[in-house]
Amino acid sequence: MVGALMRHLRSLVVLLAACSGGSRPPTTTPPTPVAPVAPVAPIAQVTPVAPVAPVVMDLAASGIVPAWLDRSVDPCTDFFAYACGSFLKTAVIPPDRSGWSAILVVMKESEELLRTVLEGAAAAPTPDADTAKLGSYYASCMNEPKIDAAGVTPAKALLELAASAKDPTATAAAITALHAQGITPFFDIGPQQDFMDATKVIVGLDQAGMGLPDRSYYLDAKGSMPRTRAVYAKHVERMFGLAGQAPKLAAASAAAVMRVETALARLAQDKVTRRDPHQIYHRVERAGLEQKVAPTFPWGTYLAGVGLPTATAISVNSTSYFAGVAKLIQTEKPEVLQAYLAWKVLSATASELARPFVEERLVLDKELHGVTALPPRWRTCVNHVDEDLGELLAQSYVKQRFAGDAKARATDLTKAIFAAMRATIDTLSWMDADTRAAAKQKLDKMASLIGYPDKWRQYTFAVARDDFFGNVRAAARFEAARRMAKVGKPVDRFDWQMTPPTVNAYFDGSLNEIVLPAGQLQPPFFGATFHPAVNFGSTGGGTIGHEITHGFDDEGSQFDGDGNLRDWWSKLTKAKFAEATQCVVDQYAAYEAVPKVKLDGKLTAGENIADIGGVKLGYQGYQMWKAAQSTPPPAKVDQYTDDQLYFLAYGQSWCDKRTDAKLESDARSDPHSPPKWRINGVIVNQPGFGAAFGCKVGTPMNPGKQCAVW
């Protein structure tokens, strides 16, 4: 359970977010440790990414999905519609999801495999402790009659903690106890690599505690914001009613929650501000917290209560935020704080309680994402196990879906993209010699973790077959303690932040590494028998190149090769980089997610830069790789050249149909652009696309003027 602090501060962990989501492998063939990719081998030494495709190959065998294409569309006019038009026309969004996409196709296959594993583990007694633990957890989650019969009772102890907040001291004690349970009212805490010395793990404190996706939902009056606030407030009120409060009290409790969360929103940093690492890193130390920033909060007692009694090295995202929170705890009425803390308990545990609570959560999902039905219970339980026992469950997935030479092939593709990035750095006209040398040094130090960890995480907490709520809370306590134990210890460069079945990838700025889970390295994104151009287009450019570029986008570029926040750019190069970045900001700010709701060019800048740069890297990597082969892959499949296959593969990786509610919600809070613009916004900046598809200069997909950062 990665808290809000880790979700933001370690991203710099920059996630490729829309790409979201048994028994151990034989001990005689342990996972291979993954070393840093760099220094990169010369491209001629890079082995083939996949077996060279046969001379005769049809489009489906190449890795392109013919049924998703709409060949009635001119690719030079709208490449999203060309690559995905038939998908968009025929895809039906399941009522329990906010969209349907290539990514969700892979996720569905993963979930179904894991379901088979877990149902087998739950069905039969086994002497294998790990299998028994998986089976017991899954069985406890699937036992809906027992969960429903318990009602809100399992959460009573936590609700009593909330009710104990009768004065500032008692409120601080309740916050401490809830944080130790992985529930984060008011703020979040976790281990953080020190931005100025990435060899050290310090304590990071960050804003948290709002129930809506962004502070703007509380403060803005435009568009659908007032309606969403009203829906949320009624949702909170009904949840209190389910927990046993009388209607009048439930309404007052909901008003109290809105009062506190609105106050937190006013204190909180907006998402654009938080894209600047300098704005979210302030070393105040324990003495600074206790004496200057928030002296009325009992930090010594709090830190001891969350497992950090001797911690002294502390950073906060914002001193004004924590000063404001401390004041709020001191001055707000006890009954208001009690209601807020009770809501954080109900909100955090609703999915673990009886069906009425789960169904009430659907009301908010409908408003924010357009979801109209609950997922099947088995899928809910698979996802719970993946979250709480992820690396235990993943071992069966790896054995079945990422065995043999899969890791070696993915590593070879990664090396080819690294080589392309190195070559790109040499050609950048806006970069001077000193900055170029520093950029190469950073690239050469960048590591890659591929497929799955070299050492599986151990889960030492007990699991009961008849106590789902207790199992989830035990997992939350375990994870909170595991994270806190990192503080003051050597940095663990091999601690994964996603489970191997996850269909996603990320770059971590402080670790200077990219991580590619096995779930992302599956068809239709990556295949052993695919045409190499398809592997390069989807996984090479769309994933690997994207994550490498994150190390050099507007955020990642502020960290050096050792993961330290340091200005390694010359003044002139920095100015030219800012100018190139502004081109991307302006381009995407003109796009609409839904009618009358435009994208935030600043919020999405990093992901857009990574998309554009990643696809360029993949294309260049493919050309370099192809030139080094003694037997090149087929130059044409059906009527498509291999260059066209490259761009089609990238486009189809983003075939994605979403509800309008989801598109609007994402536009207000998600740093990723909608799928249409992750294709068309990228394609208009690709030097190779116009030639590949014969698009004349001045056509929509080859406008002539291109934004070029990397």
Secondary structure, DSSP 8 states (H G I E B T S, - for coil): ---HHHHHHT-SEEE-GGG-------TTS---------S---GGGS--SS----SS--HHHHT--GGG--TTS-TTT-HHHHHHHHHHHH----TTSSEEEHHHHHHHHHHHHHHHHHHHHHHS--S-HHHHHHHHHHHHHH-HHHHHHHTTGGGHHHHHHHHT--SHHHHHHHHHHHHHTT--SSEEEEEEEETTEEEEEEEEEEE---SSSSTHHHH--STTHHHHHHHHHHHHHHHHHHTT--HHHHHHHHHHHHHHHHHHHHHS--TTGGGSGGGS-EE-HHHHIIIII-TTS-HHHHHHHTT-TT---EEES-HHHHHHHHHHHHHS-HHHHHHHHHHHHHHHHGGGS-HHHHHHHHHHHHHHH---S---HHHHHHHHHHHHSHHHHHHHHHHHHS-TTHHHHHHHHHHHHHHHHHHHHHH-TT--HHHHHHHHHHHHH-EEEEES-SS-----S---TT-HHHHHHHHHHHHHHHHHTTTTS---TT--SS-TT-S--EEETTTTEEEEEGGGSSTTT--TTS-HHHHIIIIIIIIIIHHHHHTTSTTGGGB-TTS-B---S-HHHHHHHHHHHHHHHHHHHT-EEETTEE--TTTTHHHHHHHHHHHHHHHHHHHHHHHT-SS---SEETTEEHHHHHHHHHHHHT-EEE-HHHHHHHHHH-SS--HHHHHHHHHTT-TTHHHHHT--TTBTTB-S------
